[in-house]
C-alpha cells in the first residue's frame, strides 16, 4: 500500500498521491491497529510528503499529518514504542 504513495510521490502524480493518502486516513479511522507494525516506516515516508511544498493541491501536505494524528489518538502507545 505504501508503495503506491512512494511511486506517486516519485512520479509527481498528485491525483494518485492524494487518493492514496485519503484511503490511508479512512483506514486509520476504522482500524488504526493495522498500521501499528509499520508506523515508524510510514512516518518516515510520509514526512517527505509534508516537507515538500510545491504541490499544486496544498491539501496533500495535510493528509499525512491527519493520518498521524488519527493513529496516535486511537493508539497512543504506537508513539511510545519508537
C-alpha positions, 0 to 999 in steps of 0.5 A: 500500500505504501508503495503506491504513495512512494511511486506517486510521490516519485512520479509527481502524480498528485491525483494518485498521491492524494487518493492514496493518502485519503484511503490511508486516513479512512483506514486509520479511522476504522482500524488504526491497529493495522498500521501499528507494525509499520508506523515508524516506516510510514512516518518516515515516508510520509514526512517527505510528503509534508516537507515538500511544498510545491504541490499544486493541491496544498491539501496533500501536505495535510493528509499525512499529518491527519493520518498521524494524528488519527493513529496516535489518538486511537493508539497512543502507545504506537508513539511510545514504542519508537 
